[in-house]
Amino acid sequence: MRITLAHSPDADDAFMFYGIAQGLVETHGLEFVHELKDIQALNELAREGVYDVTAISVAAYPEVADKYQILTCGASLGVGYGPIVVSVRPLRPEELKGARIAIPGEKTSAYLALRLFLRPSEPDAETVFFDDITRAVLAGEFDAGVLIHEGQVTYTDEGLHLVADLGKWWSDETALPLPLGVNAVRRSLPDELKAGIARVLRNGVRHSLDNRKEALNYALSFGRGLAKAKADRFVGMYVNELTLDLGETGREAVRRFLQEGYPDTEMPHVLDPDFVQPE
């Protein structure tokens, strides 16, 4: 059976899906067709239910909960770290209030974390393609920018200053990791099929973790010129045991983030997200 699997063209996702993409993991008759798009595009496409399985921002889940359930495997959580806010000149965190900030998308978890960080003030934010944020901040088009993906480990090379680490702030506030991205499966699929998909994805993550050198070499081709040592560091930040299985800590992190981010919601799938785990 053909299953469309959408994820970002980044080193951590490439590492995670290495075994499946290279045919090294038993798929039990499932044929996974990979679709690569940036996370903002994936969030928008998920609203239309385009893919069987798709990476989404946790922050985007309220808009797609009628179409998707969260898989317990394949998540990216920041354990004491996460998206960072950077600037050309040193800024104090309180100076972000009223600053013009470039963000990677209004439905990204990075932006929701920024909003929670600055509450009760609302950020003066504008969406910029994630790979262009560093350039835009360096060019003076914005006072600060929120970096995701590899930018979190390369910003000092560009001469940028750290203003705030949103993942560290969240962990200090809640004693939980910051849930950024998850894999979601189409809600309308049969339960047995969803559990089977979850099993293949979990086994794929386990294969990558068990064959780290080979998976990392594969992921380097998606790292946009990232040096191997920094690629290794970046992948290790977001593909780990919580990626293999959210566990109760990861599930509680997702619940808390959604409840804090959408305090007025009455949507049951947001107040208590339903998860799909391997059979």
N, C-alpha and C positions, 0 to 999 in steps of 0.2 A: 504494500500500500504506500502511496506517495504522500509524504508529509512535508509541507513547506516550513522551513526553519529560518527565521529572520533574526539577524543580530548585527552588531556594529562591526566595522572593518578595523578593529583595534587589537592590540597585542594580547590583552587579557581574554577577549572572546575567542581569538584565534587559538590561544593556548587551551582554553576550555574545550573547544570543539575539535581539537586536533585529531583525536582517535576516530571520531565519527567521519570527519571530512576526508581522512586518509584511508577509510575502510578497515580500520584496525580493531573495531569494536563490533561485536555481534549485535545486529539490529533486529533480529527475529522477524524478518520479512518486511520491515519498514524501510522505505527508501527516502532518505532525508535530502531535500533539495534546499541548498543554502542560498539565502538572499541577504545581501550586505547593504545596510543603509545606516546613516547616523541616527543617534538616539532620538533626536527631535522628530525626524521623519518617521521613525518606527512608532513613536507615541501617537502621531497623527493617523497613521495607517491602521493602528490598532482600534481606533474609534470606528473604523469601517469593517473591522473583523477580517482583514485581508488574508492573514497568515494563520496556519494551524497552530504554530508555536512561534512566539515572538518575544524578543527582549523588550521590556518597557521600563520606564522610570517608575519607581514606587509611587511618586507623586502623581503620575498619570492614571493610576489604577481606578480612582473614583469614576473617571469618564469611560472606562472600558470594562468595569466589573460585571456589567450585564452580558458581556460577550466572552470574557476570559476568567480563568481561575489561575491562582499563583502556584507554580511548581515549587516543591521544596528543594529542588536542586538547580544549580546554575545561577544563584544570586550573587550579587556583588555588595558586600558590606564593608564599611570602613571601621576598623576596630581601633578607635583612638585617633583616626585620621580620616580625611575625606577631601571633598572639593576645597580648594583654597581661594581666598580673595587676595589679589596681588595689585601692586601699584608701581609706578615709576619712581615716585618719591615716597619716602617713608610716611605712612599714615597710621594714626591710632584708630582702633576699631570704631570708636565713637564718631570719627570723622566720616565714616561711610554714610551716616545719615545726611542726606542732601547731596551726596556725591553721585555723579553719573557712572553707572556700573554696567559693564557688558556682561551678559549672561548667555548660556548656551541654549536657552529655550524656556518658555514660560511654564511648561509642564515637566521640566526636569526636576529631579530630586535636589540637584544643586541649588536651583532657584528657590524651592520651597525651604530648604535649610537656611538660605540667606534671609528669607522673609521671617522665619522663626528667630533667627539670630538678631535681627534688627527690630523686632516687634517692641512697642506698638507702632513704630514708624514703618511706612511702606517704602521700599527701595525705589529710587529713580533708575529704572533698569530698562535696557533695550537688548533684544535678542540679536546675537551675532553668531554666525557659524562657528562652532566650537574651536576649529583649527585656526580661525582668524582672530581670536580674542587677544592673544599675546601681541600680535602685530598692531591691533587697534589701540591697545593700551600704550604700547611704546610710541605710537604715532601721536599720542595726546588726544585721541578722539574720545577717550573716556578717562575718568579719574581712577577707575579701578576695574578689574575684571575677575570673573569667577572661572577658574580653570578646572577642567575635568580631564580624565584620561592622562596621557603622558605628560601634559603640562605640569602636573603635580610634582614631577621629579626633575623637570628641566628648567623651571622658571628662573633659578639663580643663574643659569648659564646665559640667560637673556638680560641679566642685570635688573630683574624685577625684585621687589620687596614683598615679603609676606605681611599681610595685614591681619588675616585671621584664617585659622584652619577650622572649617565648619564641622568636620568630623570629630576633632578633638573637643570642640565646644559642646557638641551634642553628647558625647560620651561623658564629659564632666558633668553635664546637667542631668543625665538620665541613667548613667552607668550601663548603657546599652550601645552596641555598635550602630552606626548610621546606615540604614538600608537605602541603597542608591538605585540599583537595578535588579530586576528579577526576570526570570523566564515565565511566560504565561502561556497557557494552553487553551485552545478554543473550548468554551463551556459546552457547546452543543455536541462535541464528540462523545462516543460511548465511554462509560466509566472505565471499562476494561482497556480500551485503547489508550485513554489518557494515562492510566497507571503504567501501561507498557512503554509509552513514550518517556515517562518519568524515569523508568528503570534504565532505558538506553542512555538517556542524558546523564544520569548518575554514574553509570558505568564508564561513560566517556570522560567525565571529570576525573574519576578514579584512575583511569588509564593515563591521563595527562600528569596527574600528581605522582603516579608510580614511575613514569617515564619522563621525568622533568627535563632532562637534557634534550631529548629528541623533540618534545613538545615546544620547548623554548626556542630551539633552532627554527622550527616551523613558524612560531609566532613572530620571530624577528622580521620576517618579510612583511608583516603588517604594522611594524613599529614606526614607520615614517622616519627612518634614519636613526632611531634610538639606539645608543650604544648598548652592547650586550649586558653589561653590569646594571645599567639603569633599567633595561627591559626586564631583567630578572627581578629587580626590586619592585618594579611596577606590577608585574604579573603576580608576585608573591603577596602584594597588598590586597589583590582582589580575587585571587583564585586560591582558596584554602579550604579548611575543613567545613566552614560555614557555607561555602559554595557547594560542597558535596551534599550537605544536608543542613537546612536552616536550624533544625533543632528548636527547642522551646525558646532559647535566647533569641534566635533570629526571628521566629514568629512574633515574639513579644515586641521586638524592635520594629517590625513592620506595623503591627497594631498601634503602637505608641506614636510612631511617626505620622500615621494617617489621622489618628485622633487629635494630635496636636495641630496638624496642618489643616484639618477640616473640622473644627470644633462644633460647627452648626449642622453638620450632616446628620441625616437620619437614615442613610443607606445602610442596610444590614451587612452588605458585603464589605463595607468600609469600616464600620464599627467593629466587626468581627470577620476579617477576611477568611475565606475558605481556601484551603490548600490542597493540592493534589500531590500525593507521595507515591513512590514506586510500589508496584504490586508485590 
